[in-house]
Amino acid sequence: MTTTLPELAPTGPKAEARRIRASFGRGDKVFRLSAYAAGLGVLSITGLVGLFLFAKASKALRIAGFSFITTQTWNTDTHHFGIAAVMAGTVLIALVAMVVSIPLALGLSLFICEIAKGWIQRFLVSTVDLMAAVPSVVYGLWGFEILQGHVIGVSRWISTWLGWIPIFEVKGGSLTEYSASTFIAGIVVSMMAAPIMCAVMREAFSQAPAGEREGAYALGATRWGMIRSVVLPFGKGGIIGGVMLGLGRALGET
């Protein structure tokens, strides 16, 4: 025999979800307003620059039309001009720079955060930060005076043995074709983009939680296993942000 007890109605006040409101002090409000104003100011200035350039170029764009993007020659006397050659060169140099700089920046940032210790780590951090501050003209002179003569042999080897791939084919084969090539320009630009990318990635990797690192080691992970399962997923946003900043500088410097 079972006995069912009657349900008792609650006698106290009804519980309701309470909305939590964060109170900001005067300093916080001033900082938030300043940050919003700075962000809107940057967007406004960028938009005004774009409008100014479009207004100044509107007459030329009306004359050239859509061929402004597809034409390679630049002859203003005959109204036959375009940016196809310049745009193609910019994209190709930026792609070469990204292929070289992304593995370099990613590997160096992981080495600084996970392997290097003591004075070696401090030396590498200072060196990368100083490289990011070097003016672009210095990299250009370094590439022209020092790098170019040493890379021509590599360029010829790649063209000789991989020339059957269209992107590695060099037509003509003269010394000028190798010295003034997209490959050499891309390497120089990669040296400009890699320090910025490495600095951003390094900061993201250094913020990976220590508890998850130790937990991965406790479960038997190797150092590379810990990096693959903890550091890289945690720093994914930093990797994307660093690559985009490096791509922006690569496109701007070409």
N, C-alpha and C positions, 0 to 999 in steps of 0.2 A: 504494500500500500504506500503510495507516494502522496506527499502533501505539497501543494503549490502555495507558496507565499505570495501575498499580493504585493504588487510593485508600489513602492513608496514614492510619492511625488516629491521633487526637490523643494525644500523649504527656504533655501537661501536665494540670494539674487542670481539671476541668470548670467552665466559667464559669457562675455563677449570679447572678440578679438580687439585688442587695443593697438591703434596705429602709433608707431614709434616715429617721432619727429626729431631730426637732428638739428640742434641749435648751433648756428655758426656765429662766431664772434665777429667783431668789427674787422679784425685783421684778415680773417678767412674771407669775408665778403669782399674786401678790397682786392685780395689776391684773385678771387674768382672773376671779379669784374675786369681786372687787369689782364688776366689770361684770355678771357673772351674777347676783349678789345684788341689784344695783340693778334689773336687768330683771325678775327674779322679784318683787321688792318692788312695782314699779309695777303689774305684772299682778295681784298679790294685792290691792293696795289698790283697784284698779279693780273687781275681782270682788266684793270686800266691799261697796263702794259700791252696786254693782248689786243684790246680795242684800239690802242694807238697804232700798233703795228698793222692791224687789219685796215685801219683807215688810210694809212700811208701807202699800203700796198694794193688798195682797191683798184686804182687806175691800171696798174700793171696786170692785175688778175683779170680785169675785164677785157684787156687786149689779148692776153695769152689764153685765157679760158682754161679748160681742163688739161690742155696740153702742157701747162706749166708744171704738172707733176710727171708727165711722160716724156718730155723733151730733154735730151742730154746736152744739146748745144746751148751756148749763151751768146746770142747776137742781138743786141737791142736795136741796132740800126734797121734790121729787117723785121723786127717784132717777132723774132723766132728765138725764144729762150725758155729755159726750164731748169728744174732742180733734180732731174732724175739721176744724173751722174753723181752729184754731190750726196743725194739722199742714199743711193745704193752704197757708196763708199762709207758713209757714216754708219749704216746698219752693219755692213760686213766687218768693219774695224771693231765696232762694239761687240759683235758676236765673238770674234777672236779674243777680245779682251775678257769677256765673260768666261769663255772656255778655259783660259789660263788662270784667271784670278779667283774664280769660285773654289776650285780644289785647294789652291794655295792659301786663301784666306781661311777656309774651313779647317784645314789641317793645322795651320799655325795657331789658330784660336784654341783648338782642342789641346794642342801641345802646351800652350801657355797655361791653360786652366787646369789640365789634368795630369801633366807629366813634369813640366819644369817647376822647380822649387827654388826658393832662396834668391840669391843675387841674379841667377840666370833668368828667372821669371821677371824680376824687376827690370833687368836690362832689356829683355824683349818687349815688355810693355812700353817702356820709354822709347825704344827704337821705332816701334810701330806708330806710336802717337806722333813722333817727330816726322816720320815719313808721310803721314797724313797731312802735315802742315807745310810740306815742301811745295813751293810754287810749281805750276805745271811747266813753265818754260825751262826749269832746271831739268825735269825729266826729259823734255824734248831735246835739249842740248846733250844730255847723257846718251840718249838713244842715237842721236846723229853722230856724235864723236866717238863713242866707245862701243855701244851695242851693235850698231849696224854692220861693222866690219867682221864681227865674230859670228853673226847669225846668217850671213850670206851662204856659208857652207851648208848650214842646216837647211836653209830654204832650197838650195839646189838638190840636196839629198832627197828631201820630201817630194820635190817636183819630179825627180828622176824615177823614183820607185813608186810613188803614189799618184803620178800624173794622170793615170787612167781614171781617177776620181775627179769630176769637174772642178771641185773647189780647190784642188791642189795643182791643177794644170797651169803652167806658165807659158804663154805664147811668146815666141821670139827667143827667149833664153839668153838675152844680153844681160850685162852686169846691171844696167839701169832697171831692168825688169825685176831683179831680185832686191836691189838696194831700196828702191822706192815702192815697196810692196805693202799690201794689206797686212801680211803676216808680221812684218817688223813693226809697223804702226800699231797693230793690235797688242803686241808684247809691251811696247812702251806705255800704251794706255792702261794695260792691265796693272802695271806697276803703280799707276796713279789711283786706280780703283781699289786694289787689294787692301791697302792700309785702312781705308774707311770701313770696308766690309769686315775686316778682321776685328777692328775696335768694337763694332756693334755686336758681332757674334760673341766676342770674348765677354762682354758685359752680360749678355743673355745667359751664356753657359755658366758664368760664375754665380748666378742666382739660383741655380738648381738646388733644391732642398737637400740638406745633409742627411736627413733621416731616410729619404728614399735611396740615396747613394749607399748608406750603410746597410739598409735592408737588402739591396741587391747583392752586396758582398756577402751578407749573412746567408743568403739563399744559394751561395756558391757561384755567383757570376764572376767572370774574369773582369779585368779593367775595361776591355773593349765591350764586353757584354753589359757592364754598367753604363758605359757611355751610350751604347746603342739603345738601351731600354729606359734610361733615365735622362741623361743630359741632352741628347738630340731631340727627343720629343718635347722636353721642357723648353728648349731654346728654338723651337720651330719658328716662332714669331720673329725672333732675332735674326735667324737665317734669312727669312723672307725680307725683313726690313733692310738688312745689310746688303743683300743682292740688289734690291731696288735702288738703294742709295748709290751703290757702285755702278749700276747700269745708268743712272742719271748722270753721274760724272763722266762715264765713258762716252755717252752720247754728246755731252757738252764739250768734251775736250777734243773730239775728232774734228 
